Amino acid sequence: MSDIPPGFEALDPFGKFHELCGPIYAKKTADGFSVGMRVADKHGNRATNIHGGMLAMLIDTAFTYAARHARNPPQPNVTVSLSIDMMGPAKQGEWVEARVEVGRAGRSTTFLSCFVWVGEERIARASGVFQVRALPGPAQ
């Protein structure tokens, strides 16, 4: 899609919910990871801004992606804690981008934070804790 910023690639949906919400895009940056989306009509609230639940989904997706890739090889993980402060709106057609920083990737837990941007304006900040899930082993 030509209106997606350079460097972003489509993420495979994490499940059926993502299929409904997407498409979602991601890229690795020098400082961490960015996950973004173009706000569509289906993402809006009554005021036609992005719905807070949709913004929470974007942040949770960004954290899941970053926590997975914070280790080599990448490992699955699940959300333990997610805290979001909404600071501004995003309108239909705007590019919304969660820029994630991995604070610490421990043996079993990953701590993350991010700001969500529309252009040069921060519209949300968030922090999260994710638990590492074991990679599937050989069949017994």
Secondary structure as GFF3:
##gff-version 3
##sequence-region A 1 140
A	DSSP	beta_strand	9	10	.	.	.	ID=ss1
A	DSSP	alpha_helix	16	21	.	.	.	ID=ss2
A	DSSP	beta_strand	25	28	.	.	.	ID=ss3
A	DSSP	beta_strand	33	38	.	.	.	ID=ss4
A	DSSP	three_ten_helix	41	43	.	.	.	ID=ss5
A	DSSP	alpha_helix	52	68	.	.	.	ID=ss6
A	DSSP	beta_strand	77	86	.	.	.	ID=ss7
A	DSSP	beta_strand	95	105	.	.	.	ID=ss8
A	DSSP	beta_strand	109	118	.	.	.	ID=ss9
A	DSSP	beta_strand	121	132	.	.	.	ID=ss10
###
